């Protein structure tokens, strides 16, 4: 059969320019893995990179007509709105019979499948969780005209129009999957993405990694030898030297995870590559990090999330502030300045929590890099459907629905914390918008960029601390005062960038 996989166009509005939690990086290989499995079974598969190639729907329609697919698969990515433009396109596909069957897959449709199927009648089904095996089963069922009743891994409408769903068991052996198909657009990225594992043994209330895989899902890893075989293939065919592991939890649990990482480091060392990973702080061990750095590790993202133990408990991080600080020390010992995941404002944060967070960042010298500082001083907890945070806040009646039911907004419990969050969010959004082309490599950095960035960095830190001190001392900010403060700061940032 002929299968077309669409990475649809999407945009990000300026107010959400740094809200990256809509879908994890590991989702970028969904289509590639589906294509790998289907191609290995003899099907003709094509991927349209609507997002990475900047395509409009007119061009996508032309490509669909040219390919004439039997099945259209859509990797649906939430981009802070209900995507009516995509739905209109899929309606046209059905009306003009450009494809007779449309299925959607990804993090967003997995946990919001009922609304997706209701909002877009032209989507025949939604694949729940891991897409490869279910997609293959759908193809085989269509080929043989088999029944779709009680179909594992699929959400769809029954004969009465009701949405029914059934989960599929997780794939136990990730080594059994063919290597993912990568498009030319993916090879144009600075690093080639790899997926060495799936799932996480953690249980953070805000995270939707494990809800995507299903209740009780656990971390599963490919063997180091299997990962190396893929890397060797990419080096041989494409001369790749820069890689990034998209795993939400690179190491895996306990001593077994550490030994696996050490084995992988041993195999990687002779390949002369550079790579980045993401990890939990409790998995940052001196020996393992040292071995990985020797093997080419140069970038690492860790989710510190908070400098307050009470906040870490509320979000069920299962780590401590002491572990956060230890991880930072170990990484710096081996020459790695970590990128930081941090939630400054969570729903029940008090001013005391915010002060503890701020002092933690200052004590550990974590506010010296402008992009990281800007991210940490504004970031709030994003509440997405499927997460425990969403369930708990919904039961408490604290959620305010947005344009899409996938995301909800929760008012911060302390109005003073809410005021500080508003000041920082508006200010940093202005900065992110101003720096988009520079940080994206489309525009050259200004002269004396390092000095200018340091000045803006100091400006943000001072803005945060001064506002926090005012609120701690009993002061208030009226809407007019907030407006004046934000506008004045924006003008100072613009002046520093343009002088």
NUPA-598859 format. One line per field, with one value per residue (C-alpha): x, y, z; residue in one letter. Coordinates in Angstrom, 2 decimals. Example, Ala and Ser with C-alpha at 12.3 -4.5 7.8 and 13.67 -1.06 7.14 Angstrom:
% residues 2
c1	(12.30, 13.67)
c2	(-4.50, -1.06)
c3	(7.80, 7.14)
code	(A, S)
This chain:
% residues 499
c1	(0.00, 0.98, 1.18, 1.78, 2.89, 2.34, 4.29, 1.82, 2.67, 2.44, 3.11, 3.86, 2.39, 4.72, 3.04, 4.00, 7.34, 9.27, 6.60, 8.24, 6.35, 3.66, 5.37, 8.67, 11.62, 11.27, 8.10, 10.22, 10.97, 7.37, 6.95, 10.43, 9.83, 6.44, 8.06, 10.86, 8.48, 6.13, 8.99, 10.47, 7.17, 7.23, 4.92, 5.63, 5.98, 6.61, 7.00, 6.00, 7.92, 5.36, 6.82, 10.57, 10.30, 7.91, 5.31, 1.82, -1.24, -1.41, 1.99, 1.08, -2.10, -0.04, 2.24, -0.69, -2.28, 1.04, 1.60, -2.02, -1.83, -4.13, -3.67, -2.80, -1.19, -0.95, 1.47, -0.64, 1.37, -0.44, 0.71, -1.32, -4.53, -7.18, -5.79, -8.85, -6.62, -5.38, -8.92, -10.10, -7.30, -8.21, -11.83, -10.69, -8.64, -11.76, -14.18, -11.86, -11.00, -7.27, -7.05, -9.77, -8.45, -6.94, -5.37, -3.66, -0.87, 1.28, 1.20, -1.62, -4.18, -3.34, -4.57, -7.20, -8.55, -12.23, -12.14, -9.91, -12.38, -15.31, -13.66, -12.53, -15.04, -12.69, -10.15, -11.09, -9.00, -6.37, -3.42, -2.89, 0.68, 3.50, 2.42, 4.50, 2.76, -0.75, -0.20, 1.07, -1.97, -4.27, -2.58, -2.93, -6.58, -7.36, -5.54, -7.47, -10.72, -10.63, -12.89, -11.84, -13.94, -12.02, -8.87, -5.95, -4.07, -6.83, -9.49, -12.30, -16.06, -18.24, -21.31, -23.41, -20.89, -19.63, -15.88, -14.39, -10.78, -8.46, -4.82, -2.13, 0.56, 3.91, 6.65, 9.07, 12.05, 12.99, 15.84, 13.22, 12.30, 14.02, 16.02, 13.82, 13.63, 15.10, 14.17, 16.51, 14.95, 15.98, 19.54, 19.66, 19.27, 22.48, 22.30, 20.83, 18.29, 18.48, 16.10, 17.90, 15.03, 11.36, 9.40, 10.56, 10.64, 9.69, 6.20, 6.26, 2.72, 3.22, 4.81, 2.90, 5.64, 4.29, 0.58, 1.38, 2.69, -0.16, -0.94, 1.97, 4.43, 8.07, 11.45, 12.69, 16.09, 17.72, 20.97, 24.17, 25.13, 21.89, 22.32, 25.90, 24.80, 22.47, 25.18, 27.70, 25.16, 24.60, 28.34, 28.99, 26.16, 25.98, 29.27, 27.32, 29.37, 26.76, 23.97, 21.30, 19.51, 15.86, 15.20, 13.40, 15.47, 18.76, 20.11, 17.27, 16.82, 19.42, 22.66, 21.44, 20.97, 24.44, 26.10, 24.25, 25.42, 29.02, 28.88, 27.51, 30.25, 32.88, 31.45, 31.02, 34.54, 36.19, 33.54, 34.87, 31.43, 29.72, 26.32, 23.78, 21.41, 18.60, 18.52, 17.17, 19.45, 19.56, 21.15, 24.08, 26.95, 30.58, 32.04, 29.34, 29.35, 33.13, 33.03, 30.34, 32.28, 35.35, 33.11, 31.89, 29.12, 29.06, 25.49, 23.08, 19.60, 18.51, 15.15, 15.97, 12.41, 12.73, 15.06, 12.35, 11.90, 8.24, 7.66, 9.55, 7.25, 4.12, 5.11, 6.25, 9.71, 11.13, 14.35, 15.69, 17.38, 20.55, 20.50, 19.99, 23.07, 25.15, 24.26, 25.28, 28.62, 29.38, 28.56, 30.71, 33.55, 33.55, 33.24, 29.49, 27.43, 23.94, 20.84, 18.16, 14.52, 12.91, 9.38, 9.59, 5.83, 3.75, 0.08, 0.58, 3.85, 4.09, 6.31, 8.56, 8.87, 9.76, 12.39, 13.86, 13.93, 15.66, 18.30, 18.88, 19.58, 21.88, 23.67, 24.43, 25.48, 22.71, 21.69, 24.61, 23.43, 20.76, 18.56, 18.60, 18.07, 15.13, 13.58, 13.96, 12.74, 9.38, 8.50, 5.19, 3.75, 1.96, -1.11, -1.81, -4.49, -3.44, -1.10, -1.70, -1.54, -4.44, -6.47, -5.81, -6.52, -9.62, -11.01, -10.29, -12.21, -9.19, -8.84, -9.81, -10.18, -8.40, -9.04, -8.04, -9.17, -5.66, -4.33, -5.80, -4.81, -4.74, -4.72, -1.82, -3.09, -1.17, -2.18, 1.22, 3.00, 0.61, 1.61, 5.32, 4.69, 2.83, 5.64, 8.29, 6.25, 5.50, 9.08, 10.72, 8.25, 9.39, 13.00, 12.37, 10.51, 13.34, 15.97, 14.16, 16.10, 19.43, 19.15, 17.73, 20.84, 18.95, 20.51, 24.06, 24.63, 25.19, 28.67, 29.86, 27.05, 28.49, 28.58, 25.07, 23.62, 25.25, 23.69, 20.23, 20.78, 21.51, 18.48, 16.18, 17.67, 17.28, 13.73, 12.78, 14.46, 13.21, 9.64, 9.93, 11.26, 8.39, 5.82, 7.53, 7.46, 3.71, 3.75, 1.37, 1.46, -1.60, -2.32, -1.04, 2.18, 2.75, 2.26, 4.72, 7.33, 7.11, 7.21, 10.19, 12.08, 11.23, 12.60, 15.83, 16.23, 15.62, 18.13, 20.83, 20.27, 20.22, 22.66)
c2	(0.00, 3.65, 5.51, 9.24, 10.64, 14.35, 16.53, 19.39, 23.12, 24.90, 28.33, 29.69, 32.98, 35.45, 34.95, 31.26, 31.57, 29.80, 27.38, 24.26, 21.68, 21.07, 17.93, 16.29, 16.13, 12.35, 12.86, 14.09, 10.46, 9.17, 9.40, 8.04, 4.93, 4.32, 4.68, 2.31, -0.43, -0.07, 0.10, -3.07, -4.81, -3.71, -0.70, 2.54, 5.33, 9.04, 11.72, 15.35, 17.72, 20.52, 22.15, 21.87, 22.76, 25.65, 24.30, 25.74, 23.56, 24.33, 22.71, 19.86, 19.25, 19.12, 16.49, 14.45, 14.42, 13.42, 10.53, 9.27, 7.60, 4.83, 6.04, 9.47, 9.54, 12.87, 13.51, 16.03, 18.47, 20.90, 24.47, 26.40, 26.51, 24.27, 23.68, 24.43, 25.01, 21.43, 20.16, 22.08, 20.52, 17.02, 17.71, 18.61, 15.40, 13.36, 15.33, 15.12, 11.49, 12.20, 9.46, 7.19, 6.68, 9.24, 8.40, 10.73, 9.96, 11.76, 13.01, 15.52, 13.22, 10.32, 12.14, 14.31, 11.74, 12.25, 15.96, 15.46, 12.96, 15.23, 18.37, 16.70, 14.14, 13.47, 11.73, 8.04, 7.06, 8.13, 5.88, 5.80, 5.87, 4.15, 4.38, 1.83, -1.49, -0.06, 1.80, -1.40, -3.30, -0.63, -0.98, -4.77, -4.54, -2.19, -4.45, -7.54, -5.67, -7.06, -5.79, -2.76, -3.81, -3.91, -2.76, -2.52, 0.78, 2.70, 5.28, 5.46, 5.83, 2.76, 2.14, 4.43, 7.26, 6.85, 7.16, 3.88, 3.15, 0.38, 0.50, -1.74, -3.35, -1.65, -2.88, -4.66, -5.04, -1.69, -3.42, -5.14, -1.87, -0.97, 2.24, 5.27, 6.81, 10.32, 12.96, 15.49, 18.14, 16.21, 15.93, 19.72, 20.17, 20.93, 17.54, 14.21, 13.01, 9.51, 7.66, 5.27, 4.63, 5.28, 6.16, 7.18, 5.62, 8.96, 10.25, 14.05, 15.43, 17.79, 15.27, 13.51, 11.12, 8.11, 8.96, 8.82, 5.27, 4.19, 3.39, 1.75, 2.35, 2.02, 2.99, 0.72, 1.00, -0.21, -2.07, -0.05, -2.32, -1.59, 2.16, 1.99, 0.10, 3.00, 5.58, 3.68, 3.52, 7.29, 7.99, 5.70, 7.03, 10.69, 11.55, 12.61, 13.81, 15.63, 13.69, 14.35, 11.68, 12.65, 10.29, 12.07, 9.89, 8.86, 6.76, 4.57, 3.36, 2.49, 0.65, -1.13, 2.24, 3.41, 0.25, 0.53, 4.15, 3.14, 0.40, 2.87, 5.36, 2.69, 1.99, 5.68, 6.74, 5.47, 7.06, 10.60, 12.21, 14.81, 14.29, 15.69, 13.98, 14.68, 13.22, 13.26, 14.75, 11.55, 9.77, 12.21, 10.11, 11.17, 8.07, 7.78, 11.45, 11.40, 8.41, 10.01, 13.28, 11.31, 9.73, 13.08, 14.32, 18.12, 19.14, 17.98, 19.09, 18.30, 19.00, 20.69, 22.11, 23.85, 24.96, 24.32, 20.87, 21.59, 22.41, 19.29, 17.23, 18.90, 18.03, 14.52, 15.01, 12.33, 14.31, 16.83, 20.21, 18.55, 16.18, 19.15, 20.87, 17.70, 17.13, 20.65, 20.24, 16.93, 18.27, 21.36, 19.19, 17.51, 20.74, 20.59, 23.70, 22.21, 23.50, 23.70, 22.70, 24.86, 25.67, 28.98, 29.34, 26.27, 26.58, 26.56, 28.52, 31.01, 34.08, 32.12, 29.35, 31.94, 33.47, 30.01, 29.31, 32.60, 32.11, 28.56, 29.83, 32.56, 30.25, 27.77, 30.43, 29.48, 32.94, 33.91, 32.66, 34.90, 32.27, 30.05, 32.94, 34.26, 30.81, 30.08, 33.45, 33.22, 29.58, 28.39, 24.90, 24.09, 21.91, 19.44, 16.77, 13.30, 14.49, 13.98, 17.74, 18.14, 15.45, 16.86, 20.48, 19.50, 17.64, 20.73, 22.90, 25.12, 24.74, 27.29, 25.76, 27.33, 27.30, 23.64, 21.21, 19.74, 22.64, 24.35, 27.40, 27.43, 30.62, 30.79, 30.46, 33.48, 36.72, 38.28, 35.36, 35.75, 39.42, 38.58, 35.82, 38.26, 40.81, 38.24, 36.46, 39.66, 40.88, 37.62, 37.10, 40.44, 39.30, 35.91, 37.58, 40.09, 37.35, 34.73, 35.29, 35.76, 32.64, 30.77, 31.57, 33.59, 36.93, 37.72, 38.57, 42.27, 43.59, 42.96, 40.43, 38.87, 42.22, 43.14, 39.80, 40.07, 43.51, 42.22, 39.21, 41.51, 43.60, 40.57, 39.40, 42.86, 43.18, 39.88, 40.55, 44.14, 43.11, 40.19, 42.45, 44.89, 42.11, 40.52, 43.82, 44.14, 46.29, 45.93, 46.52, 47.99, 47.08, 50.51, 50.04, 46.63, 48.14, 50.96, 48.60, 46.13, 48.82, 50.52, 47.22, 46.41, 49.79, 49.16, 45.75, 47.23, 49.99, 47.53, 45.39, 48.28, 50.86)
c3	(0.00, -0.38, 2.93, 3.29, 6.66, 7.24, 9.64, 9.38, 9.32, 12.64, 14.03, 17.47, 18.60, 20.31, 23.69, 23.63, 21.87, 24.63, 25.81, 24.48, 26.51, 23.89, 22.64, 23.66, 21.33, 21.08, 19.03, 16.11, 15.23, 15.27, 11.51, 10.88, 12.96, 11.34, 7.91, 8.91, 10.00, 7.01, 4.50, 5.97, 5.18, 1.55, 1.65, -0.21, 2.33, 1.95, 4.64, 4.02, 6.30, 6.28, 9.38, 8.82, 5.13, 5.76, 3.32, 2.91, 2.44, -1.26, -1.76, 0.57, -1.42, -4.62, -3.10, -1.81, -5.27, -6.82, -4.40, -4.33, -0.91, 0.27, 3.84, 5.20, 8.63, 10.43, 13.28, 15.19, 17.27, 19.54, 18.92, 21.45, 19.41, 17.89, 14.41, 12.26, 9.22, 9.43, 9.95, 6.87, 4.84, 6.00, 5.08, 1.56, 1.39, 2.19, -0.02, -3.03, -2.19, -2.13, 0.49, 1.78, 5.32, 7.69, 11.05, 13.53, 15.97, 18.53, 22.11, 21.60, 19.93, 22.26, 25.36, 23.64, 21.18, 21.95, 21.21, 18.16, 16.67, 17.51, 16.14, 12.92, 11.56, 8.63, 10.89, 10.92, 13.91, 16.42, 17.27, 21.03, 22.30, 20.42, 16.79, 14.86, 15.54, 15.59, 12.32, 10.74, 12.02, 10.56, 7.18, 7.28, 8.32, 5.44, 3.01, 4.10, 4.83, 8.35, 11.12, 13.17, 16.17, 19.46, 17.70, 20.16, 20.14, 18.35, 19.18, 16.62, 16.21, 16.45, 14.26, 16.45, 16.22, 19.79, 20.33, 21.56, 22.39, 23.44, 24.46, 22.98, 25.12, 24.94, 22.66, 24.97, 22.65, 21.11, 19.28, 17.12, 15.43, 12.16, 12.32, 11.66, 8.20, 8.23, 5.68, 4.09, 6.33, 9.45, 8.18, 7.80, 11.55, 13.50, 15.21, 14.18, 16.70, 18.17, 20.45, 22.75, 25.16, 25.83, 28.94, 32.39, 35.84, 37.40, 38.15, 37.86, 38.05, 35.09, 32.72, 29.94, 28.82, 30.70, 30.15, 26.43, 26.70, 28.98, 32.58, 34.34, 31.52, 32.39, 31.02, 28.22, 26.59, 23.42, 23.94, 23.52, 20.64, 18.79, 19.28, 18.04, 14.93, 14.06, 14.76, 12.63, 9.82, 9.99, 10.07, 7.10, 4.94, 5.96, 7.73, 10.83, 13.79, 15.93, 17.66, 20.26, 22.28, 22.48, 25.40, 28.26, 30.58, 28.98, 31.82, 32.97, 36.54, 39.14, 38.76, 35.65, 33.97, 34.99, 33.69, 30.39, 30.03, 30.82, 28.18, 25.64, 26.53, 25.89, 22.44, 21.59, 22.51, 19.32, 17.04, 17.53, 17.75, 19.93, 21.51, 23.96, 26.39, 28.89, 32.38, 35.93, 38.59, 40.65, 37.67, 37.46, 38.83, 38.74, 37.08, 34.43, 33.48, 33.25, 30.89, 28.72, 28.49, 27.37, 24.72, 23.37, 25.65, 25.43, 26.26, 28.95, 30.00, 33.55, 35.10, 38.39, 38.38, 41.74, 44.52, 47.09, 48.59, 49.29, 45.60, 44.52, 46.72, 45.34, 41.76, 42.83, 41.38, 43.70, 43.99, 46.49, 46.37, 47.67, 44.68, 42.34, 43.71, 43.63, 39.98, 39.01, 40.82, 39.11, 35.66, 36.15, 37.42, 33.99, 32.03, 31.35, 32.08, 32.13, 30.44, 33.09, 33.24, 35.93, 37.05, 38.92, 39.24, 40.08, 41.07, 44.84, 45.01, 47.86, 47.89, 50.24, 47.62, 45.00, 47.29, 47.98, 44.23, 43.50, 46.20, 44.97, 41.46, 42.77, 45.21, 42.45, 39.95, 37.50, 36.31, 34.07, 30.69, 29.17, 27.42, 30.51, 32.92, 30.92, 30.77, 34.48, 35.77, 34.02, 33.54, 34.94, 35.16, 31.89, 32.48, 29.66, 29.48, 30.58, 33.32, 37.03, 37.52, 35.10, 36.87, 40.35, 39.41, 37.47, 40.49, 42.59, 40.11, 39.42, 35.65, 33.06, 29.59, 26.64, 22.88, 22.90, 25.58, 25.54, 27.60, 30.64, 32.62, 36.39, 38.43, 40.85, 44.40, 45.72, 43.91, 44.66, 43.04, 40.11, 39.75, 39.70, 37.18, 34.93, 35.05, 34.18, 31.52, 29.61, 29.86, 28.83, 25.98, 24.62, 24.90, 23.28, 20.43, 19.92, 19.96, 17.85, 14.63, 16.42, 18.58, 15.60, 13.55, 10.92, 11.92, 12.99, 16.62, 17.39, 18.06, 21.61, 21.94, 25.07, 26.87, 25.74, 26.76, 30.18, 30.63, 29.71, 31.95, 34.88, 34.02, 34.23, 37.53, 39.03, 37.74, 39.34, 42.66, 43.00, 42.26, 44.68, 47.46, 46.91, 47.19, 50.20, 52.06, 51.61, 48.52, 45.59, 41.84, 40.19, 36.56, 35.55, 37.54, 35.97, 32.53, 33.21, 34.69, 31.80, 29.10, 30.71, 30.88, 27.27, 26.20, 28.13, 26.48, 23.03, 23.69, 24.78, 21.68, 19.23, 20.57)
code	(X, X, X, X, X, X, X, X, X, X, X, X, X, X, X, X, X, X, X, X, X, X, X, X, X, X, X, X, X, X, X, X, X, X, X, X, X, X, X, X, X, X, X, X, X, X, X, X, X, X, X, X, X, X, X, X, X, X, X, X, X, X, X, X, X, X, X, X, X, X, X, X, X, X, X, X, X, X, X, X, X, X, X, X, X, X, X, X, X, X, X, X, X, X, X, X, X, X, X, X, X, X, X, X, X, X, X, X, X, X, X, X, X, X, X, X, X, X, X, X, X, X, X, X, X, X, X, X, X, X, X, X, X, X, X, X, X, X, X, X, X, X, X, X, X, X, X, X, X, X, X, X, X, X, X, X, X, X, X, X, X, X, X, X, X, X, X, X, X, X, X, X, X, X, X, X, X, X, X, X, X, X, X, X, X, X, X, X, X, X, X, X, X, X, X, X, X, X, X, X, X, X, X, X, X, X, X, X, X, X, X, X, X, X, X, X, X, X, X, X, X, X, X, X, X, X, X, X, X, X, X, X, X, X, X, X, X, X, X, X, X, X, X, X, X, X, X, X, X, X, X, X, X, X, X, X, X, X, X, X, X, X, X, X, X, X, X, X, X, X, X, X, X, X, X, X, X, X, X, X, X, X, X, X, X, X, X, X, X, X, X, X, X, X, X, X, X, X, X, X, X, X, X, X, X, X, X, X, X, X, X, X, X, X, X, X, X, X, X, X, X, X, X, X, X, X, X, X, X, X, X, X, X, X, X, X, X, X, X, X, X, X, X, X, X, X, X, X, X, X, X, X, X, X, X, X, X, X, X, X, X, X, X, X, X, X, X, X, X, X, X, X, X, X, X, X, X, X, X, X, X, X, X, X, X, X, X, X, X, X, X, X, X, X, X, X, X, X, X, X, X, X, X, X, X, X, X, X, X, X, X, X, X, X, X, X, X, X, X, X, X, X, X, X, X, X, X, X, X, X, X, X, X, X, X, X, X, X, X, X, X, X, X, X, X, X, X, X, X, X, X, X, X, X, X, X, X, X, X, X, X, X, X, X, X, X, X, X, X, X, X, X, X, X, X, X, X, X, X, X, X, X, X, X, X, X, X, X, X, X, X, X, X, X, X, X, X, X, X)
